[in-house]
């Protein structure tokens, strides 16, 4: 199981460009959540290899603002496997391009369920 969890880990690296900023000149939270949901979904698909849907995003913590021109890494890891639900922990780390300073900026738990062709939940 540990090997399967390790193989499903997903990382996505991006640069924060001006078109993703809010009126405070930091990364728009909705854009960050979009990136996080995508990484969580890929992680869940890699782990289950089944049709899934997002049920919720929980415990979302915006720890610090992400400034323009930062390098951002979004990492998804399987954190809990239930009978029907799969939880993916997603962490966003911000890295300064010039100093290599890194810090965790956002974290959340995304919950997925496997579904059949009628979109009804099925056991994992």
N, C-alpha and C positions, 0 to 999 in steps of 0.2 A: 504494500500500500504506500509506503514512504517513497518508493521509486516512482510510482504512478503520480503521486502528488508533486514530486520534484519535476517530472517530465511535463506536467501541465502548467508550471509556473510561466507567466507571460510578462514580458517587459517591452515597453514602448518608449522611445526617446524622441522628444520634440524640442523645438526652440519656440519661445513665446514671441510671436510676431505682433506688430501693431494691430492687425485685424482681429486679434483675440482679446484685446484689452477692454476694460470697462472705463467709466468716467474718472476713476482714480488712477488710471494708467497702470493697473495691475491686471493679471489674468482674470477674465470674467468667470465667475463661479460656475455658471451654466456650461461653459466650454470645458472647464476642468471635469465636471461631472459627466459630460458626454464622453470624454477620453477615458475616464475611470470605468464607466459602464461598458464601453467597448472592450477594454482589457479584461474586465471581470467576465464578460460573456465568452471571450476567446479562451480564458482559463477554464471556465466551466465546461465548454465544449471539448477542449483537449482532455479534460479529466473523464467526462461521462461518455463522450462520443454518441450523444443522443440529442433528440430535439428538446430544447429547453426554452423557458421564458423567464424573464426577470420578474420577481415577486415584489422585492423592495430594496431600497438602499437605506441602511440604518447606521446610526451612530456616526453621522458625517461630522467631521471636525475640521474646520478651516483653521489651521494652527498659525500660519503666517502668510502674508500676501506674497504672491509670486510676481516679480517685476518683469518688465519687458526685457527682452534679450537674454533671459535666463534659459538654461538648459533644464528641461523637465523630464524626469523619468517616472513613468507610471508602472507599478509592479503589482501583479495579481497573483495570489497564492491561495490554494484551497485551505480553509481554516476549520471547517466543520462539515461532517458528512452525516446527514440524518437518514431516516427511512424514506422521506419524500423530498426534503430540502437539502440544498448544497449551499454552503456559505463560502464566499470568496472575500478575503481581506485585500483591500486595495490601498496602497500607499503611494503618495506623490512626493517625490523628492525634488527640491529645487537646487540647482547648481549654478553658481556664478561663473560666467564664461571666462573672466579674467583672473579670478583668484582661486578657482577650484573649491571654494567654500560650498559645503553641502548642508542642507537641513531639510527635515521632514516638513512639508507644507500642508498636506491634507491626508486624511485617512478615513476609511469607511468600510462597512461590510455590505456586500451585495448578496442577496438571497435569490436562488434560482430553484425552479422545479422542472423535472422532466415531464413532458406531456406526450400524449398519444396523438394520432391524426385528428381527433376531435377536440384537441386542446384541453383534454382532461388530465389532471395530475396522475402520474404513475409512480410506483415505488422505484427507488434507485437500486 
